[in-house]
Each structure stands twice: as C-alpha cells, then as structure tokens.
C-alpha cells in the first residue's frame, strides 16, 4: 500500500499520469451523468447517521442532508471535511433556501482507507453533476477549499446545471510558478509527507502536519478535541487530494465561466489561499470578490453572520 501510493504521487508530481487532463475527462464524463446515476442502487457498507439520506450516483451511495425550502443551494466541503461542516453555519438559512450539504465520494460517513483509484477531481465533479441532475437543476453551487475544484469543473463543463457559483478559497490554483514546477506541487508534496506519518501509524501526526500546512502554524492544536475526531474520520482524504490529476487548465478557461461568480476569502487566511483567490479574480474580473472579516480559511464557520450576509447579497441580486 505504501509503495503504491508513494509511486502514484511521485508520478503525479512528475506529470507522468494519464494523458487525459481534468478538462478532457470532464468533457468526456459529465454528459452521461443521468444514465450512470440511474444504474443499480448501491447499498452503503458503512453506517448512515440519523437525518442523513443517500442517493446512488455513478455506483456510489452519496450521503447528504437537505433542509429548508426555496431555491436550492448545494454546498461542498473541503478536504478532511464532510456534510457536517455546513450544519451549524446554515442553521439560519432554511427559511429562505433549500440547503443541501453533500459528502463527496470517500468522505465520512464512509470510513475510507485510502485504497482505490477513484478519488479524483474528475470523479467528484461527475458525481456532483449527476446528483444535481437527480434533484433537478439548475442550482446555486458553493464549493469551499478542495470542494471548489470539482465545483468549478461542474460549472465549466455543465453550465446548464448552475445558476450561480460561489468559490470559497477554492477552485483552480493559477498562481504563477517558476519554470519546471508542476501545478499543485504544494498539494502533492504535502500528501507525500502526510502518507509517511500514516504508514508509520501516526495518524494524528500526519493530521497535525497537514492541517497546519493548509491553515497556518498551530491550527491543529487550536481546534477543539472533539473536532479532531471529525478529522480522523476523513484522514485519508488528505492523502487522496495529492494523488489526483495535476491542474492543467488556463486563466482564459476560468474567465469563460458563463454564470455569475462570487469569490470569497477570509481576512485572516494564509497568503497562499489569499493569492489563489487573487489570481482567480484577475482571470474573471467580472466576478464579485468579498472578504469575510475576522475569519481565516474556514470563513463560513469562523464568522457565520458575515458569511451569510455576503452570500445572501450575491444570490439575491
């Protein structure tokens, strides 16, 4: 297991992957979502918590919660997260919207062990598109952190499914890089380091390194101990995001998005994440850009009232 994952990540780092890019995979894979979704129902082999429903998409039982009534907003979590990330921030939204929080493939409540080849942006995007077709799009789509990558791919390949798009420190990383440095190098290198902790049996050590690398030093230690268990339940997703396809899209592709786009960043976020949003705004100057005060990377949870005000203002224009 260790050697297989290590080599896979190394190959990704060197660009020795399948020649289909995410763009190619998306254009080939999202057009037949409805047919794939209607295949045989998949029964979860893991426990589904109370209040959570499942829907089979592309052979996978995707878990989700649905609350409220009105126009539908679909929310996508980040790495190490799942549908639970959105439950408290969205408590006051249900009078105005139907809010659906998904758990993407291999995130909790599945207890994923890192095995398999289907933890990719392309697969997650294909699943999300199929789910939106099932609930009846178009919808508002919100992607936070890692969730912004498949959210963007769905919006790019299937604009008919998306009315408006919100990316919260997520989406394609188009920051300038020195010559010869592959896309997503920082994510790949983080994955390589984390898997060494995990293979040595030190799950918390790997999580502490990964959480601090994403959010800034000391973040793991500052989190409530009860939240540490949530991260442990999604631990291998931190490795999974480093094994997928390097991003090969362009600024012009991002700038060609057809629907209104809101780009969100936290006032206290890291320079890396701030710069990702900055580069996106350069590629799509017509996008609305907002900064959530007194919030870091987790702006929806860090300052729920300000986050709600920003997104409501955008959606209700």
N, C-alpha and C positions, 0 to 999 in steps of 0.2 A: 504494500500500500504506500509506504513512504517513498520508495524509489519511483513508483509510477507517477505519483503526484508531483514529485520533485522534477522529474524529467518533463512532465507536461507543462509545468510552469516555466521551466527553462526554455522550452521550445517556444512558448508564447512570447517570452522576453526577446528571443532572437528573431521572432517573426516567422518561425518555421511551423506554421499552422495550416489548416485547410485554406485553399486559395479563395474560397468564398469569404468575402468580408461581411460584416454585420449588415451593411446596406444590401448586398446581394442576397444574403439569407433572408432578410426581411421581405424583399420584393418577391422572392420565391415562396415564402412560407405563410404570409398573412392573408393571401387571397382566398384560401380554402378553409378558414377557421371554422365556419359553421358546420361543414361536413365532418371535420375532425372532432368537433365538440359533441356531435350527436352520436358518436360511437358508443360502444358498450360502457355502461356506468361503472366507474371504478370505486370499489369499497375501500375506505381507509383502513390500514392495518394499525393505526395509532388511535388513541383516544381523542374524540372530539369534545371540547369543553361545552358546558351548558350555554345556550344562547348563540352558539356558532353553527352556521349551516355549511354545507359543502355542495359544490357543483362540479361535475366532471368536465374538464376541458383538456382536449388533446391527451386523453387517457390518464389524467391526473386529477385526484379529488381536491380541488382548490377550496380552502376554508375562507369564510368571510362573515362579517356581521353587517346587518342592514338596519338602520334606524331612521325614523322621521318620515316626512312626506314632502313632496315638492320636486323641483328639478333635482336630478341625480348627480352627485359628486362621487367619484371613485378615488380613493386615497391609497397610495402605495408607500410602503415603509422603506427604511434603509437597511443596510447590512446589519446583522445581529438583532434586527427587529422583526416585527410581525404585526398582525392586525391590532394587537393590544396597544401599540404605541399611540394610536389615534383615539382610543376610547375616552379618556378624560378630556383632551383638548376639544373634542367635538360634542361634548355634553350639551352645550347651549345652541347648537346648530340645528337641532332636529325640528324646530318649529318652522323653519324656512326651507330646508333641503332634505332630501333623502340622502343620507351619508352612508356609503358603503366602504368598509375597510377590508382590504384583501390581505391574505397571507400568500405570498408568491411560492412557487414550486420549491420544495425542500426547506422552507422555513417552518417554525412552530405553527401548528401543533405536531407536524411531523418531527420525529427525532432523527434527523439526518446525521449520517456518519461520514459524510464526505465522499461516498462512493458514487460512481456513475458519471456519465458524460453529458448530462442534460441540464447542468447548472450554467446557463449562458444567458447573456442579454437577449439574444435572438429567441431562445425558447421562452423566456419570461415575457417578452413582448408578444409572441404568438399566443401565449396563454391569456394575457390581458385582453388582447383583441377579441379572442373567442368568448371570453366572459362578457365583454361589453355587448357583443352581438346577442348573447343569450338574454341579458337583462333588457336590451332594447336601447341602443344608442340613437343619436349621439349623446354624450355625457360631458360633464366637466371632469377633467383628469388632473389630479395633483400627485406629483412624484417628489418625494424627499430623498436627498442623498443618493444612494445607489438606485432607488426607485425611480429617480429622474431619468436614468439611462433607458430602460425599457419604455417609460412613458414617452420620451422623445421619439423613440423608434416607432411606436404605435402612431403618434401624431404625424410623423413624416410619411409613413407608408399607408396609413388608413385615416386620412383627414376627415373622411365621412363619419367617423366614429366619435370625433372630438369637437365639441363646441368651443371650449377654451382650455388652455393648457397652463398649469402652474408648476414651475420647477423651483424647488427649494434647495439651493446649493447642490444641485444635481444636474444630470444631463451630460452631454459630451464635454470632455476636458480638452479644450482647444488652446491651452496656454502655449506660447512659443517655447520650443525646446532646442538645445544645441544640436548641430548636425550629428546624425547617427544614433540619437537617443530615441528609442521606440516609444510610441504612445503608451500611456498608462504604466510607465515604468515604476512609478512610486507605488501603485497598487500591486504590481507583480512582486516587487521587492518586499513589500510588507507581507504578502502571502507566503513567500519563501521563508521569512523569519518566523512567522506565526506557526507554520506547519512543523518546524523543528521543535518548538515548545510542545505542541500537541503530540507529536510522535514520541516524545520523551515522557508523556503522561502528565505534563504540567499545563492543564487547560487554563487555569487562572493566570498563569504567567503569560501565556500567549494572548489571552484576552486583554490583560493589562497593557501589554505592549501595543496591541492593535488599537484599542480604544484611545490610548494616549497619542498614538501616531496620527489618528484621524482628527481628534478633538483638541489636542494640546496636552502638555505635561500635567500629570496629576488628576486627569479626568476620571480614570478608573477608581482611584482612591476616594474621590469626592462623591461618587454615586452611592445611593442607599444600598445597604447589603441585600435588601430584598430584590433590588433591580439586577444585582449580579446574577441571580438565578435565571432571570429572563435572558441575559446574555449567554449564559452557559447553554441554555436550551437551543440557541442558534449559533453555537460556537463555530461549527464547520463552515458556515456561510462566509465567514471572514477569510477562509482559505479559498472557497469557491469563486469569489469575485476576482481572484488573481489568476484563475486558470482559464478564463474565457478568451474571447477574441479581442485583440487589441483594437482600439477605436481607429477607424481609417476614414471617417467622414471629414467633410470640409466645412469651412465657415460659410461658404455660399449655400451649401445644403441646409445648414441651420437657418440661414437667413431666408430660405424659401418656404418656411412654415406658413401655412395659409390661415391659421386661426389666430385670434388674439392670444398673446403670451404674457404671463406675469413671471418675472424673475425675482426671487426672494433671497435675501441674505440676512444673517444676524449681525447686529452691531459688534458683537464680541467674538465673531467667528475667527478661524485661523486665516493667515494670509493666503494659504493655498486655496481654500474654499472661496474666499473673497475674490481671488483672481479668476477662478473658474467662472463665476457669475459675471465678472467684468468683461471677460473675453466673449461670453455669450451675448452680452448687451452690445458689444461692438459689431458682432455679426448680424444682430437683429435690432437695429436702432429704434424700430417702431415698438419694441416690447416695453411694457411698463416695468420699472425696477423699483423695489421698495426695500428698505432696511428696517428690520424689527428691532426696536430699542431694547437694551438691557438683555439681549439674548445671544447665545452662541449658535453652534451648528443646529441644535435641537430647538429651533425658534418656536415651533408650534407648542411644545411642552414648556419651554422656558418663559414665554410671555404669551399665554393663550389669548388674552383680550386684544393685544396689539396685532397678533397674527390674524385673529378673526376679522378685525377691522380692515386690515389690508386686503385679505382675500375677498371678503364681502364687497368691498368697494369695487374691486375688479370684476367680480362675477355679475354684479347688479348694474353695471354700466349699460 
